[in-house]
Amino acid sequence: ILEETAFYPEGGGQPADHGYLMFNKKRSKVVDVQKIGNIIIHVMKGSVPQE
């Protein structure tokens, strides 16, 4: 769970941002970003650390 994000969610005809997030010096690919209410959801490809 992130407190803030630099990724822009899909909306208003604009596609979502894609990129990478770093966790413990390993990166995970962000393949989609959605906004549901006030919550931003990052869809990741591959594994994400639990801590």
Secondary structure, DSSP 8 states (H G I E B T S, - for coil): --S------SBTTB----EEEEETTEEEEEEEEEEETTEEEEEEES-----
